[in-house]
């Protein structure tokens, strides 16, 4: 006989408020939420174009991690924080859609390098154009000075996070 799973105690209202306050105060949480909303809106806008209508959020998540001159499947998986198998499944779909191609690495015949096709580069450019439009719309609400300060600060934040991550390895 199998035992019934243990009952999970739900969070009470006060604990839920504490968690929400902590999430709201977290820079990491804010960055994740901003990136998610930005990405979702950009994807929504480019899907309106017939040639990109089949682009899924999972496919779009690959685009910022893929170098224009190509990226190995292993490196792509590392950058995305997923397994090579998960990336390979996404790449299968993207290859069928004509967005990327996988070719043998010129330096390591065992490795595959993923590159944009012409359609893939067009999808990336359309995505960047949509993000630029969103950014201009945000500027009207937040203000140019604040967005310029954010744009100036974020690369330093990314470098600092990369440094922290490298020390942890």
N, C-alpha and C positions, 0 to 999 in steps of 0.2 A: 504494500500500500504506500502510495506516495503521500507525503505530508503536504498540507496546505501551505502555500507561501506565506511568509510572515506579513502581517498587516503593516502597511507603510503609514507612519504617522504624518499627517499633512501639517504644513506650516500654519501657525496661527496668524491672525491679522497683523499683530505687532511685529512678528518675525518677518513677515512678508514686506512690511513697510521698511524695516531695517535693511533688508536685502535690496529693495528698490533704491533706497538712499545710497547704499554702497555702490550699486551699479551706476547711478547717476553721477557719482563723484569720481568714477574710474575713467582716467584718460583712455585707457585701452578700450573700454566699453564704448566710449564716445567715438573713438576712431573706427572701431568695428561697425558700429551703427551707421556712421556717416558713409563709410565705404559701401556698406550693403545698400543703403538707400540710393546713393549715387549710381551704383552699378545697376540696380533694378530699374531705375528711371532711364538710364542710358539704353539698356537693353529693350525696354518697352518702346522707346522711340525708334530704334533702328529696326525692330521687328515690323514696324509699320511699312517698311520698304519690302516689296515682294521678294526680292532676291535674298533677304535676310530673315524671312518670316519663320524659318525652321531653326534659327539659332536659339539654343536653350541657355539658361543661366549657367549650367555646368560647362557648356562650351565657352561661354563668355568669360568664365573664371580662368580659363587657360590663357586667354589673349595677353593679359599684362605680364605673364611669366615667360612668354615666348620671345626670345631675342629676334630681331629682324633678320639677322644672318644665320639663325638656327640655334636650337638648344637640344641637348641630348635628352632622351626620355628619362634617364636617371636624374638629371639635374632638374627637369621639369617637375618630376614627382617630389624631389626635395623641396623646391621652391613652394610648391602647393601644399606640402605637408600631407601627402597621400602616398599610397603604394604605387609601384610601377604598374601593377595590374589595373588599378583604378584609372591611372592616366591613360594606359593603353586602350581601355574601353572607350574613354572619351575621344581619344585620337582616332579610333576606328570609325566612330560616328562622324567626326570632323573630316576625315579623309573621304568618306562616302559623300559628304556634302561638298567636297572640293575646296575646303578651307585650308587644309594643311596637307603636306606630304611627308613621308618618313623615308629617309634614304640612309644608306650605309655611311658611317662617319669616315671622313678621309684619314683620320688619325688612329681609329680603333675599329677594325672591321667587325667586331662583335657588337658594337654600339650602333644605335640608330639616332640620326639627327632629324629633328622636326623643324620644318620650315614652312612659312606661309606660301600658299599659292597666290596667283594674281587675285583670285576672288577673296582669299583670306586677307591679303593686304588691303583690299577694298573694304572688307568688313571691319578691319582695324581702323582704317581711316574714317569710315562712317561712325564707328563707335566714338572715336576721339572728337569728331565734329559734334556729335550729340552731347558728349560731356562738356565741350566748350560752350555750347548753347546753354546747358544747365548752369554752368559756372557763371555765365553772364546774367542769367536770371537770379541766381543766388546773390550776385554782387549788388543788384538793385535792392535786395532786402537787408543784407548784412553790412554792405558798404565795402568799397574798394580797398580802403586802408586796412580793414580787418582781414580781408581775404589775401591781400598782398603780404601782410605780416604772417598769416598762416602758411602761405606758399613759401615764404622765406624760412620759417621755423621747421616745417615738416621734414625737409631733407636731413637736418641735424638730429631730429628725433629718430628718423630711420637709421642713421649712422650709429647713434647711441644704442639703439635696440640691437643692431647687428653686432656691435661690440660686446654687449651683454650676452648675446646668444653665443658668440664665438668663445667667450670665456667659460660658458657652461659646458661646451663640448670638450 
